[in-house]
């Protein structure tokens, strides 16, 4: 009985090792996802900034036309 018990615990140990490897992969994947999301947010902010510039430009143009 003890021999089969040892065998079982060895298999369990290997399974644990595998799941630990997966955890590392999950962490990498999460890091990548977070980086991508940050980049998206940054580009989104840049887009908003551009829009604001365009809006400001239009307002200035309209004001010029009103003056003229």
DSSP file (Angstrom, degrees, kcal/mol; ACC not computed):
  #  RESIDUE AA STRUCTURE BP1 BP2  ACC     N-H-->O    O-->H-N    N-H-->O    O-->H-N    TCO  KAPPA ALPHA  PHI   PSI    X-CA   Y-CA   Z-CA
    1    1 A X     >        0   0    0      0, 0.0     4,-2.0     0, 0.0     5,-0.1   0.000 360.0 360.0 360.0 -39.9    0.0    0.0    0.0
    2    2 A X  H  >  +     0   0    0      1,-0.2     4,-2.4     2,-0.2     5,-0.2   0.885 360.0  54.2 -62.6 -37.5    2.8    2.4    0.8
    3    3 A X  H  > S+     0   0    0      1,-0.2     4,-2.2     2,-0.2    -1,-0.2   0.944 109.9  45.2 -63.0 -47.7    4.4    2.0   -2.6
    4    4 A X  H  > S+     0   0    0      1,-0.2     4,-2.4     2,-0.2    -1,-0.2   0.851 110.8  56.1 -65.0 -32.6    1.2    2.9   -4.4
    5    5 A X  H  X S+     0   0    0     -4,-2.0     4,-2.5     2,-0.2    -1,-0.2   0.927 106.9  48.5 -62.6 -45.3    0.7    5.8   -2.1
    6    6 A X  H  X S+     0   0    0     -4,-2.4     4,-2.3     1,-0.2    -2,-0.2   0.918 110.2  52.1 -61.1 -43.2    4.2    7.1   -3.0
    7    7 A X  H  X S+     0   0    0     -4,-2.2     4,-2.3     1,-0.2    -1,-0.2   0.928 109.5  50.0 -58.6 -45.3    3.3    6.7   -6.7
    8    8 A X  H  X S+     0   0    0     -4,-2.4     4,-2.5     1,-0.2    -1,-0.2   0.925 110.0  48.8 -60.7 -45.5    0.1    8.7   -6.2
    9    9 A X  H  X S+     0   0    0     -4,-2.5     4,-2.4     1,-0.2    -1,-0.2   0.857 108.6  55.0 -66.2 -32.9    1.8   11.5   -4.4
   10   10 A X  H  X S+     0   0    0     -4,-2.3     4,-2.2     2,-0.2    -1,-0.2   0.938 109.2  46.9 -63.9 -45.1    4.5   11.7   -7.1
   11   11 A X  H  X S+     0   0    0     -4,-2.3     4,-2.4     1,-0.2    -2,-0.2   0.921 112.0  50.7 -62.2 -43.3    1.8   12.1   -9.8
   12   12 A X  H  X S+     0   0    0     -4,-2.5     4,-2.5     1,-0.2    -1,-0.2   0.905 108.2  53.3 -59.5 -40.5    0.1   14.7   -7.7
   13   13 A X  H  X S+     0   0    0     -4,-2.4     4,-2.3     1,-0.2    -1,-0.2   0.916 108.2  49.1 -63.0 -42.2    3.4   16.5   -7.3
   14   14 A X  H  X S+     0   0    0     -4,-2.2     4,-2.3     1,-0.2    -1,-0.2   0.903 109.6  52.5 -63.9 -39.7    3.9   16.6  -11.1
   15   15 A X  H  X S+     0   0    0     -4,-2.4     4,-2.5     1,-0.2    -1,-0.2   0.925 108.2  50.8 -60.4 -43.8    0.3   17.9  -11.5
   16   16 A X  H  X S+     0   0    0     -4,-2.5     4,-2.2     1,-0.2    -1,-0.2   0.922 108.1  52.7 -59.9 -43.7    1.1   20.7   -9.0
   17   17 A X  H  X S+     0   0    0     -4,-2.3     4,-2.1     1,-0.2    -1,-0.2   0.928 109.1  50.0 -57.4 -45.6    4.2   21.6  -11.0
   18   18 A X  H  X S+     0   0    0     -4,-2.3     4,-2.2     1,-0.2    -1,-0.2   0.936 109.8  49.0 -59.9 -47.6    2.2   21.8  -14.2
   19   19 A X  H  X S+     0   0    0     -4,-2.5     4,-1.9     1,-0.2    -1,-0.2   0.851 108.5  55.0 -63.4 -32.2   -0.4   24.1  -12.7
   20   20 A X  H  X S+     0   0    0     -4,-2.2     4,-1.6    -5,-0.2    -1,-0.2   0.911 106.5  50.7 -66.8 -40.2    2.4   26.3  -11.3
   21   21 A X  H  X S+     0   0    0     -4,-2.1     4,-1.9     1,-0.2    -2,-0.2   0.905 108.7  52.3 -61.1 -41.1    3.8   26.7  -14.8
   22   22 A X  H  X S+     0   0    0     -4,-2.2     4,-3.0     1,-0.2    -1,-0.2   0.883 103.3  57.6 -61.7 -37.7    0.4   27.7  -16.0
   23   23 A X  H  X S+     0   0    0     -4,-1.9     4,-2.3     1,-0.2    -1,-0.2   0.901 104.9  51.3 -61.5 -39.2    0.2   30.3  -13.3
   24   24 A X  H  X S+     0   0    0     -4,-1.6     4,-2.3     2,-0.2    -1,-0.2   0.930 111.0  48.0 -62.3 -43.8    3.4   31.9  -14.7
   25   25 A X  H  X S+     0   0    0     -4,-1.9     4,-2.9     1,-0.2    -2,-0.2   0.921 110.0  52.0 -62.0 -44.2    1.8   31.9  -18.2
   26   26 A X  H  X S+     0   0    0     -4,-3.0     4,-2.8     1,-0.2    -1,-0.2   0.904 108.6  51.4 -58.7 -41.2   -1.4   33.4  -16.8
   27   27 A X  H  X S+     0   0    0     -4,-2.3     4,-2.5     2,-0.2    -1,-0.2   0.925 110.6  48.0 -63.1 -44.4    0.7   36.2  -15.2
   28   28 A X  H  X S+     0   0    0     -4,-2.3     4,-2.6     1,-0.2    -2,-0.2   0.938 112.6  49.1 -59.0 -47.0    2.5   36.9  -18.4
   29   29 A X  H  X S+     0   0    0     -4,-2.9     4,-2.8     1,-0.2    -2,-0.2   0.912 111.0  49.5 -61.0 -43.1   -0.8   37.0  -20.3
   30   30 A X  H  X S+     0   0    0     -4,-2.8     4,-2.7     1,-0.2    -1,-0.2   0.902 109.9  51.7 -63.2 -40.1   -2.3   39.3  -17.7
   31   31 A X  H  X S+     0   0    0     -4,-2.5     4,-2.4     2,-0.2    -2,-0.2   0.932 111.1  47.5 -61.1 -45.7    0.7   41.6  -17.9
   32   32 A X  H  X S+     0   0    0     -4,-2.6     4,-2.7     1,-0.2    -2,-0.2   0.932 111.6  50.1 -61.1 -46.7    0.4   41.8  -21.7
   33   33 A X  H  X S+     0   0    0     -4,-2.8     4,-2.7     1,-0.2    -1,-0.2   0.927 110.2  50.0 -58.1 -45.9   -3.3   42.5  -21.5
   34   34 A X  H  X S+     0   0    0     -4,-2.7     4,-2.4     1,-0.2    -1,-0.2   0.911 110.6  50.0 -60.9 -41.8   -2.8   45.3  -19.0
   35   35 A X  H  X S+     0   0    0     -4,-2.4     4,-2.3     2,-0.2    -1,-0.2   0.918 111.1  49.1 -63.5 -42.9   -0.1   46.8  -21.2
   36   36 A X  H  X S+     0   0    0     -4,-2.7     4,-2.5     1,-0.2    -2,-0.2   0.918 110.5  50.5 -61.9 -43.3   -2.4   46.7  -24.3
   37   37 A X  H  X S+     0   0    0     -4,-2.7     4,-2.6     1,-0.2    -1,-0.2   0.906 109.3  51.4 -62.2 -41.2   -5.3   48.2  -22.3
   38   38 A X  H  X S+     0   0    0     -4,-2.4     4,-2.7     1,-0.2    -1,-0.2   0.921 109.8  49.6 -61.0 -44.0   -3.0   51.1  -21.2
   39   39 A X  H  X S+     0   0    0     -4,-2.3     4,-2.7     1,-0.2     5,-0.2   0.911 110.4  50.6 -62.3 -41.8   -1.9   51.7  -24.8
   40   40 A X  H  X S+     0   0    0     -4,-2.5     4,-2.3     1,-0.2    -1,-0.2   0.927 111.1  48.5 -61.2 -44.4   -5.5   51.8  -25.9
   41   41 A X  H  X S+     0   0    0     -4,-2.6     4,-2.6     2,-0.2    -2,-0.2   0.918 111.6  50.0 -61.8 -43.0   -6.4   54.3  -23.1
   42   42 A X  H  X S+     0   0    0     -4,-2.7     4,-2.4     1,-0.2    -2,-0.2   0.927 112.2  45.9 -63.2 -45.2   -3.4   56.4  -24.0
   43   43 A X  H  X S+     0   0    0     -4,-2.7     4,-2.4     1,-0.2    -1,-0.2   0.857 111.2  54.3 -66.8 -32.9   -4.3   56.5  -27.7
   44   44 A X  H  X S+     0   0    0     -4,-2.3     4,-2.4    -5,-0.2    -2,-0.2   0.928 108.5  48.2 -64.2 -44.5   -7.9   57.2  -26.7
   45   45 A X  H  X S+     0   0    0     -4,-2.6     4,-2.4     1,-0.2    -2,-0.2   0.916 110.5  52.1 -61.3 -42.7   -6.7   60.2  -24.6
   46   46 A X  H  X S+     0   0    0     -4,-2.4     4,-2.5     1,-0.2    -1,-0.2   0.903 108.2  51.2 -60.9 -41.0   -4.7   61.4  -27.6
   47   47 A X  H  X S+     0   0    0     -4,-2.4     4,-2.8     1,-0.2    -1,-0.2   0.927 109.7  49.2 -61.9 -44.7   -7.7   61.1  -29.8
   48   48 A X  H  X S+     0   0    0     -4,-2.4     4,-2.5     1,-0.2    -1,-0.2   0.897 110.3  51.7 -60.9 -39.5   -9.7   63.2  -27.4
   49   49 A X  H  X S+     0   0    0     -4,-2.4     4,-2.1     2,-0.2    -1,-0.2   0.919 110.1  48.4 -63.5 -43.9   -6.9   65.8  -27.3
   50   50 A X  H  X S+     0   0    0     -4,-2.5     4,-2.5     2,-0.2    -2,-0.2   0.936 110.5  51.4 -61.2 -46.7   -6.9   65.9  -31.1
   51   51 A X  H  X S+     0   0    0     -4,-2.8     4,-2.7     1,-0.2    -2,-0.2   0.918 108.5  51.8 -56.6 -43.9  -10.7   66.4  -31.2
   52   52 A X  H  X S+     0   0    0     -4,-2.5     4,-2.7     1,-0.2    -1,-0.2   0.899 108.9  50.7 -62.2 -40.3  -10.4   69.2  -28.7
   53   53 A X  H  X S+     0   0    0     -4,-2.1     4,-2.6     2,-0.2    -1,-0.2   0.922 110.8  48.6 -62.4 -43.8   -7.8   70.9  -30.9
   54   54 A X  H  X S+     0   0    0     -4,-2.5     4,-2.4     2,-0.2    -2,-0.2   0.917 111.8  49.3 -62.9 -43.4  -10.1   70.6  -33.9
   55   55 A X  H  X S+     0   0    0     -4,-2.7     4,-2.5     2,-0.2    -2,-0.2   0.930 111.3  49.2 -62.0 -45.7  -13.0   72.0  -31.9
   56   56 A X  H  X S+     0   0    0     -4,-2.7     4,-2.4     1,-0.2    -2,-0.2   0.921 110.5  51.4 -58.7 -44.0  -10.9   74.9  -30.7
   57   57 A X  H  X S+     0   0    0     -4,-2.6     4,-2.5     1,-0.2    -1,-0.2   0.917 110.0  48.9 -60.3 -44.9   -9.8   75.6  -34.3
   58   58 A X  H  X S+     0   0    0     -4,-2.4     4,-2.9     1,-0.2    -1,-0.2   0.916 110.2  51.1 -62.1 -43.6  -13.4   75.6  -35.5
   59   59 A X  H  X S+     0   0    0     -4,-2.5     4,-2.5     1,-0.2    -1,-0.2   0.913 110.5  49.0 -61.8 -41.4  -14.4   78.0  -32.8
   60   60 A X  H  X S+     0   0    0     -4,-2.4     4,-2.4     2,-0.2    -1,-0.2   0.923 111.2  50.1 -63.1 -43.1  -11.6   80.3  -33.6
   61   61 A X  H  X S+     0   0    0     -4,-2.5     4,-2.5     1,-0.2    -2,-0.2   0.929 111.3  48.5 -60.3 -45.5  -12.5   80.2  -37.3
   62   62 A X  H  X S+     0   0    0     -4,-2.9     4,-2.3     1,-0.2    -1,-0.2   0.911 110.9  50.4 -62.6 -42.1  -16.2   81.0  -36.5
   63   63 A X  H  X S+     0   0    0     -4,-2.5     4,-2.3     2,-0.2    -1,-0.2   0.902 109.7  51.1 -63.1 -40.6  -15.1   83.9  -34.3
   64   64 A X  H  X S+     0   0    0     -4,-2.4     4,-2.8     1,-0.2    -2,-0.2   0.925 110.0  49.4 -61.2 -44.6  -12.9   85.3  -37.1
   65   65 A X  H  < S+     0   0    0     -4,-2.5    -1,-0.2     1,-0.2    -2,-0.2   0.894 109.9  51.4 -64.0 -38.2  -15.8   85.1  -39.5
   66   66 A X  H  < S+     0   0    0     -4,-2.3    -1,-0.2     2,-0.2    -2,-0.2   0.902 110.6  48.8 -64.0 -40.2  -18.1   86.8  -37.0
   67   67 A X  H  <        0   0    0     -4,-2.3    -2,-0.2     1,-0.3    -1,-0.2   0.934 360.0 360.0 -65.4 -45.0  -15.5   89.6  -36.6
   68   68 A X     <        0   0    0     -4,-2.8    -1,-0.3    -5,-0.2    -2,-0.2   0.496 360.0 360.0 -76.0 360.0  -15.1   90.0  -40.4
